[in-house]
């Protein structure tokens, strides 16, 4: 079973020091520093440096309480702890910054009026705007988490749909194999029951054919060249069974032979023509196969001069019904299968689908 590659949410230091978070903090801190720098006594450099330090500390506190402690009491939400932590970090961090920036022997910052004014301004703005900025960050984080979960759900749904489609395709291909094999073996049995001397040769031809055909039943795709080879072998096998009642001709565009198609597509059309057209007709008939490439579309046509459509049948036996569903699974709505009556007798089955080259 294949795995779904969903980007994992960062944890630990990757979350704490993530690039988006650093960019957001840097932008907010620079704007804050520029706003107060015009009236800052010690110059704009000092103001911006302090706001950058405070912004970085607030980011660390926000990220720390985002992951620690792992479990919280029921009476407190984590986002409340993060917002409160950012608010409390502002005065404590500002006091530490001012204390460390005080030269040795100089009076404490709270004894100097100009420094105390700067301290009060930073603390006031930090405690007012810090929690709001933290709430904005939380909202953005929730939106990012929602997008991440939506992406994970979409990927999981797409993977499950693909697995269901593959399983359905394998089931339908499994239905094609016994349907075709049983029909062919019934033809061989008819020769054996009739005591025909051709029974042994037909059986050997069937064995040779099955050795080439059966390994391809489970392939996801084949080429029209391979399909025509199987069809040629099948029609030669059927011609040996009823040499006087079956004639056939194959017409194809060389450019179409390397196009991809679901396995047993053309063979199903031909087998349906033999089973429902030639076999029921006392006179037999002729089968004409056309494979054409028109622009970016591939056209297959299998026509016969056999018994024709039975009233109310619509021309769809088990083989064609299964083929139509397989084609819908492969090409979606970009495929057409048409079955119509020919005059004076017979049936024409036409198939049109996108021309796709096989991968080299």
Secondary structure in CASP SS format (residue, H / E / C, confidence):
PFRMAT SS
TARGET T0000
AUTHOR 0000-0000-0000
METHOD secondary structure of the structure
MODEL  1
X C 1.00
X C 1.00
X C 1.00
X C 1.00
X C 1.00
X C 1.00
X C 1.00
X C 1.00
X C 1.00
X C 1.00
X C 1.00
X H 1.00
X H 1.00
X H 1.00
X H 1.00
X H 1.00
X C 1.00
X C 1.00
X H 1.00
X H 1.00
X H 1.00
X H 1.00
X H 1.00
X H 1.00
X H 1.00
X H 1.00
X H 1.00
X H 1.00
X H 1.00
X H 1.00
X H 1.00
X H 1.00
X H 1.00
X H 1.00
X H 1.00
X H 1.00
X H 1.00
X C 1.00
X C 1.00
X C 1.00
X C 1.00
X C 1.00
X C 1.00
X H 1.00
X H 1.00
X H 1.00
X H 1.00
X H 1.00
X H 1.00
X H 1.00
X H 1.00
X H 1.00
X H 1.00
X H 1.00
X H 1.00
X H 1.00
X H 1.00
X H 1.00
X H 1.00
X H 1.00
X H 1.00
X H 1.00
X H 1.00
X H 1.00
X H 1.00
X H 1.00
X H 1.00
X C 1.00
X C 1.00
X C 1.00
X C 1.00
X C 1.00
X C 1.00
X C 1.00
X C 1.00
X C 1.00
X C 1.00
X H 1.00
X H 1.00
X H 1.00
X H 1.00
X H 1.00
X H 1.00
X H 1.00
X H 1.00
X H 1.00
X H 1.00
X H 1.00
X H 1.00
X H 1.00
X H 1.00
X H 1.00
X H 1.00
X H 1.00
X H 1.00
X H 1.00
X H 1.00
X H 1.00
X H 1.00
X H 1.00
X C 1.00
X C 1.00
X C 1.00
X C 1.00
X C 1.00
X C 1.00
X C 1.00
X C 1.00
X H 1.00
X H 1.00
X H 1.00
X C 1.00
X H 1.00
X H 1.00
X H 1.00
X H 1.00
X H 1.00
X H 1.00
X H 1.00
X H 1.00
X H 1.00
X H 1.00
X H 1.00
X H 1.00
X H 1.00
X H 1.00
X H 1.00
X H 1.00
X H 1.00
X H 1.00
X H 1.00
X H 1.00
X H 1.00
X H 1.00
X H 1.00
X H 1.00
X H 1.00
X H 1.00
X H 1.00
X H 1.00
X H 1.00
X H 1.00
X H 1.00
X H 1.00
X H 1.00
X H 1.00
X H 1.00
X H 1.00
X H 1.00
X H 1.00
X H 1.00
X H 1.00
X H 1.00
X H 1.00
X H 1.00
X H 1.00
X H 1.00
X H 1.00
X H 1.00
X H 1.00
X H 1.00
X H 1.00
X H 1.00
X H 1.00
X H 1.00
X H 1.00
X H 1.00
X H 1.00
X H 1.00
X H 1.00
X H 1.00
X H 1.00
X H 1.00
X H 1.00
X H 1.00
X H 1.00
X H 1.00
X H 1.00
X H 1.00
X H 1.00
X H 1.00
X H 1.00
X H 1.00
X H 1.00
X H 1.00
X H 1.00
X H 1.00
X H 1.00
X H 1.00
X H 1.00
X H 1.00
X H 1.00
X H 1.00
X C 1.00
X C 1.00
X C 1.00
X C 1.00
X C 1.00
X H 1.00
X H 1.00
X H 1.00
X H 1.00
X H 1.00
X H 1.00
X H 1.00
X H 1.00
X H 1.00
X H 1.00
X H 1.00
X H 1.00
X H 1.00
X H 1.00
X H 1.00
X H 1.00
X H 1.00
X H 1.00
X C 1.00
X C 1.00
X C 1.00
X C 1.00
X C 1.00
X E 1.00
X E 1.00
X H 1.00
X H 1.00
X H 1.00
X H 1.00
X H 1.00
X H 1.00
X H 1.00
X H 1.00
X H 1.00
X H 1.00
X H 1.00
X H 1.00
X H 1.00
X H 1.00
X H 1.00
X H 1.00
X H 1.00
X H 1.00
X C 1.00
X C 1.00
X C 1.00
X C 1.00
X E 1.00
X E 1.00
X E 1.00
X E 1.00
X E 1.00
X E 1.00
X E 1.00
X C 1.00
X H 1.00
X H 1.00
X H 1.00
X C 1.00
X C 1.00
X E 1.00
X E 1.00
X E 1.00
X C 1.00
X C 1.00
X C 1.00
X H 1.00
X H 1.00
X H 1.00
X H 1.00
X H 1.00
X H 1.00
X H 1.00
X H 1.00
X H 1.00
X H 1.00
X H 1.00
X H 1.00
X H 1.00
X H 1.00
X C 1.00
X C 1.00
X C 1.00
X C 1.00
X C 1.00
X C 1.00
X E 1.00
X E 1.00
X E 1.00
X E 1.00
X E 1.00
X E 1.00
X E 1.00
X E 1.00
X E 1.00
X E 1.00
X C 1.00
X C 1.00
X E 1.00
X E 1.00
X E 1.00
X E 1.00
X E 1.00
X E 1.00
X E 1.00
X E 1.00
X C 1.00
X C 1.00
X C 1.00
X C 1.00
X C 1.00
X C 1.00
X C 1.00
X C 1.00
X C 1.00
X C 1.00
X C 1.00
X C 1.00
X C 1.00
X H 1.00
X H 1.00
X H 1.00
X H 1.00
X H 1.00
X H 1.00
X H 1.00
X H 1.00
X H 1.00
X H 1.00
X H 1.00
X H 1.00
X H 1.00
X H 1.00
X C 1.00
X C 1.00
X C 1.00
X E 1.00
X E 1.00
X E 1.00
X E 1.00
X E 1.00
X E 1.00
X E 1.00
X C 1.00
X C 1.00
X C 1.00
X C 1.00
X C 1.00
X E 1.00
X E 1.00
X E 1.00
X E 1.00
X E 1.00
X E 1.00
X E 1.00
X E 1.00
X C 1.00
X C 1.00
X E 1.00
X C 1.00
X C 1.00
X C 1.00
END
